Amino acid sequence: MAKINRAKAVHRKTQSQGPDEAQIREEIQQLAYTFYCQCGYEHGHDLEHWVEAERRVLERYQGKRKTRG
């Protein structure tokens, strides 16, 4: 539960200013872990989970930049 709250805090902080690499990596890591949990803690899909999390997080930030600019 603490991880989810921390992710929300990171997300709120990055809305007012651009995210740094550490914040983006943390969001990707947490989302990949969420995918791992959703898949029943099955090992062997870590790369798939990471790539999907990375795609979603980066897509979200790219979308925000387009709407601002």
OpenMM code with the backbone's topology and positions (N, CA, C; nanometers):
from openmm import Vec3, app, unit

residues = "MET ALA LYS ILE ASN ARG ALA LYS ALA VAL HIS ARG LYS THR GLN SER GLN GLY PRO ASP GLU ALA GLN ILE ARG GLU GLU ILE GLN GLN LEU ALA TYR THR PHE TYR CYS GLN CYS GLY TYR GLU HIS GLY HIS ASP LEU GLU HIS TRP VAL GLU ALA GLU ARG ARG VAL LEU GLU ARG TYR GLN GLY LYS ARG LYS THR ARG GLY".split()
positions = [
    Vec3(0.0813, -0.1187, 0.0000),
    Vec3(0.0000, 0.0000, 0.0000),
    Vec3(0.0866, 0.1264, 0.0000),
    Vec3(0.1969, 0.1225, 0.0719),
    Vec3(0.2853, 0.2387, 0.0781),
    Vec3(0.3434, 0.2701, -0.0588),
    Vec3(0.3695, 0.1659, -0.1378),
    Vec3(0.4244, 0.1884, -0.2710),
    Vec3(0.3256, 0.2645, -0.3583),
    Vec3(0.1989, 0.2325, -0.3479),
    Vec3(0.0973, 0.2994, -0.4281),
    Vec3(0.0873, 0.4464, -0.3884),
    Vec3(0.0850, 0.4749, -0.2598),
    Vec3(0.0777, 0.6130, -0.2134),
    Vec3(0.1999, 0.6918, -0.2561),
    Vec3(0.3153, 0.6302, -0.2512),
    Vec3(0.4379, 0.6975, -0.2926),
    Vec3(0.4344, 0.7280, -0.4417),
    Vec3(0.3819, 0.6356, -0.5204),
    Vec3(0.3711, 0.6575, -0.6643),
    Vec3(0.2798, 0.7756, -0.6941),
    Vec3(0.1708, 0.7877, -0.6185),
    Vec3(0.0800, 0.8999, -0.6381),
    Vec3(0.1493, 1.0313, -0.6030),
    Vec3(0.2284, 1.0312, -0.4974),
    Vec3(0.3006, 1.1514, -0.4573),
    Vec3(0.4027, 1.1898, -0.5640),
    Vec3(0.4718, 1.0929, -0.6183),
    Vec3(0.5685, 1.1186, -0.7252),
    Vec3(0.4957, 1.1749, -0.8459),
    Vec3(0.3808, 1.1172, -0.8786),
    Vec3(0.3036, 1.1623, -0.9938),
    Vec3(0.2576, 1.3068, -0.9755),
    Vec3(0.2075, 1.3412, -0.8564),
    Vec3(0.1633, 1.4784, -0.8302),
    Vec3(0.2792, 1.5756, -0.8412),
    Vec3(0.3935, 1.5376, -0.7885),
    Vec3(0.5103, 1.6247, -0.7920),
    Vec3(0.5542, 1.6505, -0.9353),
    Vec3(0.5465, 1.5494, -1.0193),
    Vec3(0.5944, 1.5641, -1.1565),
    Vec3(0.4960, 1.6391, -1.2440),
    Vec3(0.3729, 1.6573, -1.1994),
    Vec3(0.2781, 1.7323, -1.2796),
    Vec3(0.3171, 1.8797, -1.2885),
    Vec3(0.3739, 1.9353, -1.1827),
    Vec3(0.4080, 2.0761, -1.1818),
    Vec3(0.5454, 2.1033, -1.2427),
    Vec3(0.6307, 2.0047, -1.2429),
    Vec3(0.7644, 2.0200, -1.3005),
    Vec3(0.7974, 1.8938, -1.3773),
    Vec3(0.8898, 1.9040, -1.4713),
    Vec3(0.9266, 1.7868, -1.5490),
    Vec3(0.9915, 1.6808, -1.4618),
    Vec3(0.9639, 1.5556, -1.4893),
    Vec3(1.0211, 1.4476, -1.4080),
    Vec3(1.1693, 1.4283, -1.4390),
    Vec3(1.2443, 1.3865, -1.3383),
    Vec3(1.3831, 1.3527, -1.3652),
    Vec3(1.3918, 1.2017, -1.3894),
    Vec3(1.5072, 1.1563, -1.4291),
    Vec3(1.5245, 1.0148, -1.4633),
    Vec3(1.4927, 0.9221, -1.3467),
    Vec3(1.5302, 0.9614, -1.2267),
    Vec3(1.5052, 0.8770, -1.1098),
    Vec3(1.3556, 0.8597, -1.0852),
    Vec3(1.2787, 0.9662, -1.1037),
    Vec3(1.1341, 0.9581, -1.0849),
    Vec3(1.0705, 0.8680, -1.1902),
    Vec3(1.1130, 0.8817, -1.3129),
    Vec3(1.0584, 0.7992, -1.4209),
    Vec3(1.0924, 0.6530, -1.3963),
    Vec3(1.2165, 0.6264, -1.3608),
    Vec3(1.2582, 0.4883, -1.3345),
    Vec3(1.1770, 0.4280, -1.2188),
    Vec3(1.1532, 0.5068, -1.1149),
    Vec3(1.0753, 0.4596, -1.0003),
    Vec3(0.9327, 0.4246, -1.0431),
    Vec3(0.8723, 0.5079, -1.1240),
    Vec3(0.7368, 0.4790, -1.1723),
    Vec3(0.7340, 0.3529, -1.2575),
    Vec3(0.8324, 0.3376, -1.3439),
    Vec3(0.8405, 0.2180, -1.4280),
    Vec3(0.8561, 0.0946, -1.3407),
    Vec3(0.9452, 0.1028, -1.2430),
    Vec3(0.9711, -0.0093, -1.1524),
    Vec3(0.8438, -0.0492, -1.0773),
    Vec3(0.7712, 0.0476, -1.0263),
    Vec3(0.6495, 0.0178, -0.9517),
    Vec3(0.5410, -0.0411, -1.0412),
    Vec3(0.5279, 0.0108, -1.1625),
    Vec3(0.4270, -0.0420, -1.2537),
    Vec3(0.4634, -0.1836, -1.2978),
    Vec3(0.5906, -0.2091, -1.3242),
    Vec3(0.6347, -0.3443, -1.3609),
    Vec3(0.6060, -0.4422, -1.2470),
    Vec3(0.6275, -0.3979, -1.1240),
    Vec3(0.5974, -0.4831, -1.0090),
    Vec3(0.4467, -0.5087, -0.9995),
    Vec3(0.3672, -0.4092, -1.0286),
    Vec3(0.2215, -0.4268, -1.0296),
    Vec3(0.1818, -0.5322, -1.1314),
    Vec3(0.2412, -0.5278, -1.2491),
    Vec3(0.2121, -0.6290, -1.3517),
    Vec3(0.2508, -0.7686, -1.3027),
    Vec3(0.3658, -0.7778, -1.2359),
    Vec3(0.4116, -0.9050, -1.1795),
    Vec3(0.3087, -0.9595, -1.0807),
    Vec3(0.2583, -0.8732, -0.9952),
    Vec3(0.1567, -0.9149, -0.8970),
    Vec3(0.0281, -0.9570, -0.9672),
    Vec3(-0.0133, -0.8818, -1.0669),
    Vec3(-0.1363, -0.9121, -1.1392),
    Vec3(-0.1276, -1.0445, -1.2144),
    Vec3(-0.0076, -1.0845, -1.2481),
    Vec3(0.0124, -1.2112, -1.3209),
    Vec3(0.0365, -1.3280, -1.2254),
    Vec3(0.0021, -1.3111, -1.0999),
    Vec3(0.0122, -1.4195, -1.0031),
    Vec3(0.1534, -1.4489, -0.9568),
    Vec3(0.2399, -1.3485, -0.9571),
    Vec3(0.3782, -1.3618, -0.9097),
    Vec3(0.4554, -1.4686, -0.9878),
    Vec3(0.4197, -1.4860, -1.1126),
    Vec3(0.4853, -1.5857, -1.1972),
    Vec3(0.6185, -1.5318, -1.2479),
    Vec3(0.7234, -1.6062, -1.2213),
    Vec3(0.8579, -1.5654, -1.2636),
    Vec3(0.8775, -1.5884, -1.4125),
    Vec3(0.9737, -1.5165, -1.4703),
    Vec3(1.0099, -1.5367, -1.6096),
    Vec3(0.9512, -1.4348, -1.7057),
    Vec3(0.8759, -1.3383, -1.6543),
    Vec3(0.8141, -1.2376, -1.7409),
    Vec3(0.8620, -1.0965, -1.7059),
    Vec3(0.9736, -1.0891, -1.6351),
    Vec3(1.0214, -0.9600, -1.5879),
    Vec3(1.0501, -0.8623, -1.7006),
    Vec3(1.1083, -0.9081, -1.8077),
    Vec3(1.1389, -0.8192, -1.9194),
    Vec3(1.0107, -0.7693, -1.9855),
    Vec3(0.9152, -0.8589, -2.0048),
    Vec3(0.7863, -0.8188, -2.0624),
    Vec3(0.7197, -0.7120, -1.9753),
    Vec3(0.7198, -0.7346, -1.8450),
    Vec3(0.6566, -0.6400, -1.7530),
    Vec3(0.7288, -0.5055, -1.7556),
    Vec3(0.8610, -0.5095, -1.7571),
    Vec3(0.9384, -0.3856, -1.7568),
    Vec3(0.9134, -0.3068, -1.8849),
    Vec3(0.9166, -0.3742, -1.9991),
    Vec3(0.8989, -0.3053, -2.1276),
    Vec3(0.7596, -0.2433, -2.1367),
    Vec3(0.6587, -0.3154, -2.0931),
    Vec3(0.5223, -0.2618, -2.0961),
    Vec3(0.5083, -0.1439, -2.0006),
    Vec3(0.5654, -0.1537, -1.8832),
    Vec3(0.5604, -0.0431, -1.7873),
    Vec3(0.6338, 0.0787, -1.8429),
    Vec3(0.7490, 0.0568, -1.9012),
    Vec3(0.8272, 0.1653, -1.9596),
    Vec3(0.7491, 0.2339, -2.0714),
    Vec3(0.6863, 0.1544, -2.1555),
    Vec3(0.6078, 0.2103, -2.2662),
    Vec3(0.4957, 0.2990, -2.2134),
    Vec3(0.4232, 0.2499, -2.1139),
    Vec3(0.3096, 0.3252, -2.0601),
    Vec3(0.3520, 0.4543, -1.9903),
    Vec3(0.4564, 0.4459, -1.9095),
    Vec3(0.5014, 0.5643, -1.8360),
    Vec3(0.5556, 0.6690, -1.9330),
    Vec3(0.6406, 0.6285, -2.0247),
    Vec3(0.6979, 0.7250, -2.1190),
    Vec3(0.5913, 0.7834, -2.2102),
    Vec3(0.4950, 0.7028, -2.2502),
    Vec3(0.3850, 0.7510, -2.3335),
    Vec3(0.3045, 0.8573, -2.2588),
    Vec3(0.2816, 0.8349, -2.1317),
    Vec3(0.2068, 0.9316, -2.0501),
    Vec3(0.2809, 1.0651, -2.0440),
    Vec3(0.4112, 1.0620, -2.0216),
    Vec3(0.4873, 1.1864, -2.0142),
    Vec3(0.4979, 1.2551, -2.1489),
    Vec3(0.5090, 1.1791, -2.2562),
    Vec3(0.5139, 1.2383, -2.3893),
    Vec3(0.3815, 1.3058, -2.4227),
    Vec3(0.2713, 1.2448, -2.3818),
    Vec3(0.1395, 1.3026, -2.4035),
    Vec3(0.1238, 1.4347, -2.3298),
    Vec3(0.1774, 1.4425, -2.2084),
    Vec3(0.1692, 1.5656, -2.1301),
    Vec3(0.2508, 1.6770, -2.1951),
    Vec3(0.3662, 1.6436, -2.2501),
    Vec3(0.4484, 1.7446, -2.3155),
    Vec3(0.3785, 1.8000, -2.4382),
    Vec3(0.3117, 1.7140, -2.5137),
    Vec3(0.2422, 1.7584, -2.6354),
    Vec3(0.1284, 1.8523, -2.6027),
    Vec3(0.0560, 1.8250, -2.4935),
    Vec3(-0.0573, 1.9104, -2.4585),
    Vec3(-0.0125, 2.0450, -2.4017),
    Vec3(0.1045, 2.0487, -2.3413),
    Vec3(0.1564, 2.1758, -2.2870),
    Vec3(0.2119, 2.2651, -2.3972),
    Vec3(0.2805, 2.2037, -2.4925),
    Vec3(0.3529, 2.2806, -2.5938),
    Vec3(0.2736, 2.3265, -2.7031),
] * unit.nanometer
topology = app.Topology()
chain = topology.addChain("A")
for resn in residues:
    res = topology.addResidue(resn, chain)
    for name in ("N", "CA", "C"):
        topology.addAtom(name, app.Element.getBySymbol(name[0]), res)
